[in-house]
Amino acid sequence: MQGRGSDNRFDQDDSGLIEKVVQIRRVAKVVKGGRHLTFNAMVVIGDGHGKVGLGMGKGVAVPDAVRKGVAIAKKAMIDVPMHGSTIPHAVHVKYGASKVLMKPATTGAGIIAGGAVRAVMEVAGIKDVSAKALGSRNPINVVKATVAGLQMLRPLKGVPVPPSPAEAATPRRTERAPAAVPVEAPVATPEPVVAEVATPETPETAVPEAVVPEVVAEAAAPEEPIAEAAPVAEAVTEEATAPEAAAPEEPVAAAAPAEEAVAKEAPAPEAVAPEEPVAEVAPVEEAAQEEAEATDEVEESKDNG
């Protein structure tokens, strides 16, 4: 729509933004050769989820003016804090000669506003609000006052968000506490018992009972020689320490009758083996007797002297 007034059309571009032309004005400038006509357009854009911006474009044609207004509005977008589908609190704003009063509305009330204020609320995504334009009704000033009022809003902390109409109409289900799940006590796992399985004896592997004592005896064999070695060693030492004089008696006692006859016929040697130990002992006894006699003579001489 060209000329004065507002355009209530919504346009959505590829970026997901909603565009709304609030007012288009024709401006005529008188020059020497006549009048020079231009157009300016007030455009508001928003994403419908709390972002809104405004811009005024000027051009020799309406499309040019709208395109320029959209480009300016994209660069001036602001975030609007919302409380559910309405505004957090009431706000009163003055811009020039225009005044705008905005108040939160209950869920389902809708946008209770007119003209320029409604356009801003729709593109911003505010669905429940009550607004009133006071003072000047100039759309340009009213839009600027509305955007300035949205900038003054602050989010509420600790206040629950009111439910939507659909949620309010649906009866709420009482949430039950989850049933306590019984905790099972840890079951002690029994230790695996290894059963000893007796292997069946086959005729080949069966060992006769008579063989078992022999195997035990063979296993104990290394200990028996150690026990028997002592008597053998003692017998050897006794034989070694026996007097040499008894040695000739054994062959004489064990000699056969034939050997005795031969011994009688043959002349006996003068040096007999049994006499040798006697010859060795005699000098020792004579020396002892001589010493005893010598000591006796010395004592007698002392007594005589």
PATI-407135 format. One line per 4 residues: number of its first residue (from 1); for each residue x, y, z of N, C-alpha, C. Coordinates in steps of 0.2 Angstrom, whole numbers, always signed. Layout:
NUM) X/Y/Z/X/Y/Z/X/Y/Z; ...
***
This chain:
1) +4/-6/+0/+0/+0/+0/+4/+6/+0; +3/+11/-5/+7/+17/-5/+3/+22/-2; +7/+27/+0/+4/+33/+3/+4/+33/+10; +0/+37/+14/+0/+37/+21/-4/+31/+23
5) -3/+30/+30/-6/+24/+33/-2/+18/+34; -4/+13/+37/+0/+7/+39/-2/+1/+35; +3/-3/+34/+2/-9/+30/+2/-15/+35; -3/-19/+35/-3/-24/+40/-1/-31/+38
9) +3/-31/+32/+5/-37/+29/+11/-40/+33; +11/-46/+33/+17/-50/+36/+21/-53/+30; +28/-52/+30/+32/-55/+25/+38/-59/+29; +39/-65/+27/+44/-69/+30/+49/-70/+25
13) +56/-68/+27/+61/-70/+22/+64/-76/+23; +69/-78/+19/+73/-84/+20/+76/-85/+26; +78/-80/+30/+82/-81/+36/+77/-82/+42; +70/-83/+41/+66/-84/+46/+63/-78/+50
17) +65/-72/+48/+63/-66/+51/+56/-64/+48; +52/-61/+53/+45/-59/+51/+46/-51/+50; +44/-49/+44/+44/-42/+42/+37/-39/+42; +36/-33/+45/+30/-29/+45/+31/-22/+44
21) +28/-19/+39/+28/-12/+37/+23/-9/+41; +25/-4/+45/+21/+0/+50/+17/+6/+46; +22/+9/+42/+19/+15/+39/+23/+17/+33; +20/+19/+27/+24/+22/+21/+21/+29/+20
25) +26/+33/+19/+24/+40/+18/+27/+43/+11; +23/+47/+8/+26/+50/+2/+28/+57/+4; +34/+59/+2/+36/+66/+3/+38/+69/-4; +35/+75/-4/+36/+79/-10/+40/+85/-8
29) +45/+86/-12/+50/+92/-11/+49/+96/-17; +47/+103/-16/+46/+108/-22/+53/+111/-24; +55/+110/-30/+61/+113/-33/+59/+117/-38; +64/+120/-41/+63/+125/-47/+59/+122/-52
33) +61/+116/-54/+57/+114/-60/+51/+110/-58; +49/+110/-52/+43/+106/-50/+44/+103/-43; +40/+97/-42/+40/+94/-36/+44/+87/-37; +48/+86/-32/+52/+79/-32/+49/+75/-27
37) +47/+69/-29/+43/+64/-24/+48/+59/-22; +48/+57/-15/+52/+52/-12/+47/+48/-7; +49/+42/-5/+45/+38/-1/+49/+36/+5; +47/+36/+11/+50/+33/+17/+45/+27/+20
41) +48/+22/+23/+44/+16/+26/+47/+15/+32; +43/+14/+37/+44/+12/+44/+43/+4/+44; +48/+0/+46/+48/-7/+45/+50/-10/+52; +46/-15/+55/+49/-18/+61/+49/-26/+59
45) +54/-29/+61/+56/-36/+60/+57/-40/+67; +56/-46/+66/+57/-50/+72/+57/-58/+71; +59/-62/+75/+60/-69/+74/+54/-73/+77; +49/-69/+81/+44/-72/+85/+46/-76/+91
49) +52/-75/+93/+54/-78/+99/+58/-74/+104; +56/-67/+104/+60/-62/+108/+65/-58/+105; +65/-58/+99/+70/-53/+95/+66/-48/+91; +67/-42/+91/+64/-37/+87/+68/-31/+85
53) +67/-28/+80/+71/-22/+77/+67/-18/+73; +69/-12/+72/+65/-7/+68/+70/-3/+64; +67/-1/+58/+71/+3/+54/+67/+7/+49; +69/+13/+47/+66/+18/+42/+70/+18/+36
57) +67/+16/+30/+71/+17/+24/+68/+22/+19; +72/+25/+15/+70/+30/+11/+72/+29/+4; +68/+30/-1/+69/+29/-8/+64/+32/-13; +66/+32/-19/+62/+35/-24/+56/+31/-26
61) +56/+24/-24/+51/+20/-25/+49/+16/-18; +43/+14/-17/+41/+10/-11/+46/+4/-10; +47/+0/-15/+51/-6/-13/+58/-5/-11; +60/+1/-14/+67/+3/-12/+67/+5/-5
65) +62/+9/-3/+62/+11/+4/+61/+5/+9; +57/+0/+7/+55/-5/+12/+62/-9/+13; +65/-11/+7/+71/-15/+7/+77/-11/+12; +77/-5/+11/+82/-1/+15/+80/-1/+22
69) +73/-1/+24/+71/-1/+31/+73/-8/+34; +72/-13/+30/+73/-20/+33/+81/-21/+34; +85/-18/+30/+92/-19/+31/+94/-15/+37; +91/-9/+38/+93/-5/+44/+90/-9/+51
73) +84/-12/+50/+81/-15/+56/+85/-21/+58; +88/-25/+53/+92/-31/+55/+98/-29/+59; +101/-23/+58/+107/-21/+61/+105/-18/+68; +99/-17/+70/+97/-14/+76/+92/-19/+80
77) +93/-25/+80/+88/-30/+83/+91/-30/+91; +86/-31/+95/+87/-32/+102/+83/-38/+105; +85/-41/+111/+82/-46/+114/+77/-44/+119; +71/-47/+119/+66/-45/+124/+65/-50/+129
81) +66/-49/+135/+65/-54/+140/+57/-55/+141; +55/-61/+141/+48/-63/+141/+47/-68/+147; +41/-68/+150/+39/-72/+155/+33/-76/+153; +35/-82/+150/+30/-86/+147/+28/-83/+140
85) +22/-81/+139/+19/-78/+133/+18/-70/+134; +20/-67/+140/+19/-60/+141/+25/-57/+143; +25/-51/+145/+31/-47/+147/+31/-48/+155; +37/-47/+158/+38/-48/+165/+35/-44/+169
89) +35/-37/+167/+32/-32/+172/+29/-26/+168; +26/-22/+171/+23/-16/+168/+28/-11/+167; +28/-7/+161/+32/-2/+160/+29/+4/+156; +31/+10/+158/+28/+16/+155/+34/+20/+152
93) +33/+22/+145/+39/+25/+141/+36/+31/+138; +40/+36/+137/+39/+42/+134/+44/+43/+128; +42/+44/+122/+47/+46/+117/+44/+52/+113; +47/+57/+113/+44/+63/+110/+38/+65/+114
97) +33/+66/+110/+26/+68/+112/+22/+62/+113; +25/+56/+112/+21/+50/+112/+22/+46/+119; +17/+43/+122/+18/+39/+128/+15/+32/+127; +18/+27/+130/+16/+20/+129/+16/+17/+136
101) +10/+14/+138/+10/+10/+144/+8/+3/+142; +13/-1/+145/+12/-9/+143/+12/-12/+150; +7/-17/+150/+6/-21/+156/+6/-29/+154; +8/-33/+159/+7/-40/+157/+0/-42/+158
105) -2/-47/+154/-9/-50/+153/-9/-57/+155; -15/-60/+157/-15/-67/+159/-15/-71/+153; -13/-77/+154/-13/-82/+148/-19/-82/+144; -19/-81/+138/-25/-82/+133/-28/-75/+132
109) -26/-70/+135/-29/-63/+134/-28/-61/+127; -22/-62/+124/-20/-60/+118/-17/-53/+118; -16/-50/+112/-13/-43/+112/-19/-38/+112; -19/-34/+118/-24/-29/+118/-20/-22/+117
113) -20/-21/+111/-16/-14/+109/-18/-13/+101; -17/-7/+99/-18/-6/+92/-13/-2/+88; -14/-3/+82/-9/+1/+77/-2/-2/+78; +3/+3/+79/+10/+2/+79/+12/-3/+85
117) +9/-2/+91/+11/-6/+96/+9/-14/+95; +4/-15/+92/+2/-22/+90/+7/-25/+85; +9/-21/+80/+14/-24/+75/+21/-26/+79; +23/-22/+83/+29/-23/+87/+28/-29/+91
121) +23/-30/+94/+22/-36/+99/+21/-42/+95; +18/-42/+89/+17/-48/+85/+24/-51/+82; +28/-46/+80/+34/-49/+77/+39/-51/+83; +38/-48/+89/+42/-50/+94/+41/-57/+97
125) +34/-59/+96/+32/-65/+99/+29/-65/+105; +27/-59/+107/+23/-58/+113/+15/-59/+112; +12/-64/+115/+5/-66/+113/+0/-63/+118; +2/-61/+124/-3/-59/+129/+0/-53/+132
129) -3/-47/+131/-1/-40/+133/-6/-35/+133; -6/-31/+137/-11/-25/+137/-7/-19/+137; -8/-15/+131/-4/-8/+130/-9/-3/+128; -7/+3/+130/-11/+9/+128/-6/+15/+126
133) -8/+18/+120/-4/+23/+118/-7/+30/+120; -3/+34/+123/-5/+40/+126/-2/+46/+123; -4/+52/+123/-1/+58/+119/-2/+57/+112; +4/+59/+109/+4/+59/+101/+3/+52/+99
137) -1/+51/+93/-2/+45/+90/+2/+44/+84; +7/+47/+83/+11/+47/+77/+14/+40/+77; +13/+36/+72/+16/+29/+72/+23/+28/+73; +27/+33/+70/+34/+32/+70/+36/+33/+78
141) +34/+38/+81/+35/+39/+88/+33/+34/+93; +27/+31/+91/+24/+26/+95/+28/+19/+94; +30/+18/+88/+35/+12/+87/+41/+13/+91; +44/+18/+91/+51/+19/+94/+50/+19/+102
145) +44/+22/+104/+43/+21/+111/+41/+14/+114; +38/+10/+109/+37/+3/+111/+43/-1/+112; +48/+0/+107/+54/-3/+107/+58/-1/+113; +58/+5/+114/+62/+8/+120/+59/+5/+126
149) +52/+4/+127/+50/+1/+133/+52/-7/+133; +52/-10/+128/+54/-17/+128/+61/-18/+130; +65/-13/+129/+72/-13/+131/+73/-12/+138; +68/-9/+141/+68/-8/+149/+66/-14/+153
153) +63/-19/+150/+61/-25/+153/+67/-29/+156; +66/-32/+162/+71/-36/+166/+68/-42/+167; +71/-48/+166/+68/-54/+168/+67/-55/+175; +62/-59/+177/+60/-61/+184/+64/-67/+186
157) +66/-67/+192/+69/-73/+195/+65/-76/+201; +64/-82/+200/+61/-86/+206/+53/-86/+205; +50/-83/+199/+43/-83/+198/+41/-88/+193; +37/-92/+195/+35/-98/+190/+31/-95/+184
161) +33/-98/+178/+30/-96/+172/+22/-98/+172; +18/-94/+170/+11/-96/+170/+9/-101/+164; +5/-106/+165/+4/-111/+160/+0/-108/+154; +1/-111/+148/-3/-109/+142/-10/-111/+143
165) -14/-109/+138/-21/-111/+139/-22/-118/+138; -18/-121/+133/-19/-128/+132/-17/-132/+139; -12/-130/+142/-10/-133/+148/-15/-132/+154; -18/-126/+154/-22/-125/+159/-29/-129/+158
169) -31/-130/+152/-37/-134/+151/-36/-141/+152; -30/-144/+151/-28/-151/+152/-28/-152/+160; -31/-157/+163/-30/-158/+170/-24/-161/+171; -21/-158/+176/-14/-161/+178/-14/-168/+182
173) -10/-172/+180/-9/-178/+183/-5/-177/+189; -7/-180/+195/-3/-180/+201/+3/-185/+200; +8/-182/+201/+14/-186/+200/+15/-190/+206; +16/-196/+205/+17/-201/+211/+25/-202/+212
177) +26/-202/+218/+33/-204/+219/+35/-211/+217; +41/-211/+214/+43/-218/+211/+43/-223/+217; +40/-229/+216/+40/-234/+221/+48/-236/+223; +49/-237/+229/+55/-239/+231/+57/-246/+229
181) +62/-246/+226/+65/-252/+223/+68/-256/+229; +66/-262/+230/+70/-266/+236/+77/-267/+234; +81/-266/+238/+88/-267/+237/+90/-274/+239; +92/-278/+234/+94/-285/+236/+100/-285/+239
185) +101/-289/+244/+107/-290/+248/+112/-294/+243; +118/-292/+243/+123/-296/+239/+123/-303/+241; +122/-307/+236/+123/-314/+237/+130/-317/+237; +132/-320/+242/+139/-322/+242/+139/-328/+237
189) +143/-328/+232/+144/-333/+228/+149/-338/+231; +146/-345/+231/+150/-350/+234/+156/-351/+229; +162/-353/+233/+168/-355/+229/+167/-361/+226; +169/-362/+220/+169/-368/+216/+173/-373/+219
193) +169/-379/+220/+172/-385/+223/+174/-390/+218; +181/-391/+218/+184/-396/+213/+183/-403/+216; +179/-407/+213/+179/-414/+215/+184/-418/+212; +187/-422/+216/+192/-426/+214/+189/-433/+211
197) +190/-434/+204/+187/-439/+201/+192/-445/+201; +190/-450/+203/+195/-456/+203/+195/-459/+196; +201/-460/+193/+201/-462/+187/+200/-470/+187; +196/-473/+183/+195/-480/+184/+202/-484/+182
201) +204/-489/+186/+210/-493/+184/+208/-498/+179; +212/-498/+174/+212/-503/+168/+217/-509/+170; +216/-514/+167/+220/-520/+168/+228/-518/+167; +229/-513/+162/+236/-511/+160/+238/-507/+166
205) +234/-502/+168/+237/-497/+173/+236/-500/+180; +232/-505/+182/+232/-508/+188/+238/-510/+191; +240/-509/+197/+246/-511/+200/+244/-516/+205; +247/-522/+205/+246/-528/+210/+248/-526/+216
209) +245/-528/+221/+246/-527/+228/+253/-529/+230; +256/-535/+227/+262/-537/+229/+268/-533/+227; +267/-529/+222/+272/-524/+219/+273/-518/+224; +268/-516/+227/+268/-510/+231/+273/-510/+237
213) +274/-516/+241/+279/-516/+246/+286/-516/+243; +287/-519/+237/+294/-518/+233/+295/-511/+232; +290/-508/+229/+292/-501/+227/+294/-497/+233; +290/-498/+239/+292/-494/+245/+299/-496/+247
217) +300/-502/+247/+307/-504/+249/+312/-501/+245; +311/-501/+238/+316/-498/+234/+317/-490/+235; +311/-487/+237/+312/-480/+238/+316/-479/+245; +315/-483/+250/+319/-483/+256/+326/-486/+256
221) +328/-488/+250/+335/-492/+249/+340/-487/+251; +340/-481/+248/+346/-476/+250/+348/-475/+257; +343/-476/+262/+344/-475/+269/+347/-481/+272; +346/-487/+269/+349/-493/+273/+356/-494/+272
225) +360/-492/+266/+367/-492/+266/+370/-488/+271; +367/-482/+273/+370/-478/+278/+370/-481/+284; +364/-484/+286/+364/-487/+293/+369/-493/+293; +370/-497/+288/+374/-503/+288/+382/-501/+287
229) +383/-495/+285/+390/-494/+284/+394/-493/+290; +391/-491/+296/+394/-491/+302/+397/-497/+305; +393/-503/+305/+396/-509/+307/+401/-511/+303; +401/-510/+296/+406/-513/+292/+413/-509/+294
233) +412/-502/+295/+418/-498/+296/+421/-500/+303; +416/-501/+308/+419/-503/+314/+423/-510/+314; +420/-515/+310/+424/-521/+309/+430/-520/+306; +431/-516/+301/+437/-514/+297/+442/-511/+302
237) +440/-506/+307/+444/-503/+311/+446/-508/+317; +442/-513/+319/+444/-518/+323/+449/-523/+321; +448/-525/+314/+453/-529/+311/+460/-525/+310; +459/-519/+309/+466/-515/+308/+469/-514/+314
241) +466/-513/+320/+469/-512/+326/+470/-518/+330; +469/-524/+327/+471/-531/+331/+478/-531/+331; +481/-534/+336/+488/-535/+337/+491/-540/+331; +497/-538/+329/+500/-542/+324/+502/-549/+326
245) +502/-550/+332/+504/-557/+334/+499/-562/+333; +493/-560/+333/+488/-565/+332/+487/-567/+324; +490/-563/+320/+489/-564/+313/+492/-571/+311; +498/-573/+314/+501/-580/+312/+496/-586/+314
249) +492/-585/+320/+489/-590/+322/+483/-592/+318; +480/-588/+314/+474/-589/+310/+477/-594/+304; +482/-593/+300/+484/-598/+295/+486/-604/+298; +489/-605/+304/+490/-611/+307/+484/-615/+309
253) +479/-611/+312/+473/-615/+314/+469/-617/+308; +469/-614/+302/+466/-615/+296/+469/-619/+292; +475/-621/+293/+480/-625/+288/+477/-632/+288; +477/-635/+282/+475/-642/+280/+480/-647/+283
257) +478/-653/+284/+483/-658/+286/+489/-659/+281; +488/-658/+275/+493/-659/+270/+498/-653/+271; +496/-648/+273/+500/-642/+274/+504/-643/+280; +501/-646/+286/+505/-647/+292/+511/-652/+291
261) +509/-657/+286/+514/-662/+285/+520/-659/+281; +519/-655/+277/+524/-651/+273/+528/-647/+278; +524/-644/+282/+528/-639/+287/+532/-643/+291; +531/-649/+294/+535/-653/+298/+541/-656/+294
265) +541/-658/+288/+546/-660/+284/+551/-654/+283; +548/-649/+281/+553/-643/+279/+556/-640/+286; +562/-638/+286/+565/-635/+292/+562/-628/+293; +560/-627/+299/+557/-620/+300/+562/-615/+300
269) +561/-609/+297/+566/-603/+297/+567/-601/+304; +573/-598/+305/+575/-596/+311/+571/-590/+313; +571/-585/+308/+567/-579/+310/+559/-580/+309; +556/-581/+314/+549/-582/+314/+545/-576/+315
273) +540/-575/+311/+536/-569/+311/+533/-567/+318; +531/-572/+322/+529/-570/+328/+534/-568/+333; +540/-569/+332/+545/-567/+337/+547/-560/+336; +546/-557/+330/+548/-550/+328/+545/-545/+333
277) +539/-546/+335/+536/-541/+339/+539/-541/+346; +541/-548/+348/+544/-549/+355/+551/-545/+355; +555/-546/+349/+561/-543/+349/+561/-536/+349; +555/-533/+346/+555/-525/+347/+553/-523/+354
281) +549/-527/+357/+547/-525/+364/+552/-526/+369; +557/-531/+368/+562/-533/+373/+567/-527/+374; +570/-524/+369/+574/-518/+371/+571/-513/+375; +564/-512/+374/+561/-506/+378/+561/-508/+385
285) +559/-515/+386/+559/-517/+393/+566/-517/+397; +571/-519/+393/+578/-519/+395/+580/-512/+397; +578/-507/+393/+580/-500/+394/+577/-498/+400; +570/-500/+401/+567/-497/+407/+570/-500/+413
289) +572/-507/+413/+575/-510/+419/+582/-506/+420; +586/-505/+415/+592/-502/+416/+591/-495/+419; +586/-491/+417/+585/-485/+420/+583/-486/+427; +579/-491/+429/+577/-491/+436/+583/-493/+440
293) +587/-498/+438/+593/-499/+441/+598/-493/+442; +598/-489/+437/+602/-483/+438/+600/-479/+443; +593/-478/+443/+590/-473/+448/+591/-476/+455; +591/-483/+456/+592/-486/+462/+599/-485/+465
297) +604/-486/+460/+611/-485/+462/+612/-477/+464; +609/-473/+461/+610/-466/+462/+607/-464/+469; +602/-467/+471/+599/-466/+478/+603/-469/+483; +606/-475/+481/+610/-479/+486/+617/-475/+488
301) +619/-472/+482/+625/-468/+483/+624/-462/+487; +618/-459/+486/+616/-453/+490/+615/-455/+497; +613/-460/+498/+612/-462/+505/+618/-464/+509; +623/-467/+505/+630/-469/+508/+634/-462/+509
305) +633/-458/+504/+637/-451/+505/+634/-447/+510
***
